[in-house]
Structures are given as structure tokens and as C-alpha cells.
Amino acid sequence: MNERIVAELALLRGFYPDLDYLEAGHWVRLTNYLIPGELWSTDRVDVCFQVPAGLPGQAPYAFHAQPQLTLADGSPPDNYTWPGAPTGFSGQWGTFSWALDPWQPVTDPANGSNMVGFARTIADRFRQGR
């Protein structure tokens, strides 16, 4: 595993100490992730995302959630596909089209854009609803 990914995982574990990591494909899973239940069909999901092997030049893109989600009124959310793209974890996952914008990494992953910043914006997406 390259040095950048090791450093990014250490940063992620500082915020999400119980994360699951699969080295094959560099998949990260956060379980029992709280989301606004008044906006969604549930208030907890598992989320996962892939740490790009090409960090820092390759930006992360998309995250996945299970179980299947709808908005509280039963309608499908925007920029979401069920079932979505395959992940490194078992089961079906819905895929949210999502990116950290702007992606501005620097040599030291503790500064500039990093995977913690990407992971933290997942909460922003869930707060948007729609």
C-alpha cells in the first residue's frame, strides 16, 4: 500500500475509529452512519467509498449506501442509483454521484483536500435531502 493511502487512512481513523477497510480496491465502510430521518426513509445507513489508488492527483468520486434509500415522502433522491455500482463489500449498494469540490490536495494529506474532507461531505449530501 502506498504511503499516501496509509496517511489518509490514519487521518480517517482519527474521525471514524471503527471504519472497516478492505485493502483490495481500497474500500472504506462506515457503519450505522446517522442521517436526518425526517428527510430520508431511515435514520441510519452504512456508507462506503473508495480511496483512489492515484491519490493525491486522482480525486475521490461517489459514495454508496445501504439499505436502499428513498426520501421521506417515498420519492427517489437525485443523483442516486439503486442498485448502484459494485463495491468491495457484500450486498447491494445504492450509489450517490458525489465529489468534493474543489479537490485541492497538497503533499501533506493533513493539509489541503483529503479523504477526511470527502467523508465529512457525505453528511452534507444527506442534509440536502432531495
Secondary structure, 3 states (H helix, E strand, C coil): CCHHHHHHHHHHHHHCCCCEEECCCCEEEEEEEECCCCCECCCEEEEEEECCCCCCCCCCCCEEEECCCCECCCCCCCCEECCCCCCCCCCCCEEECCCCCCCCECCCCCCECCHHHHHHHHHHHHHHCC
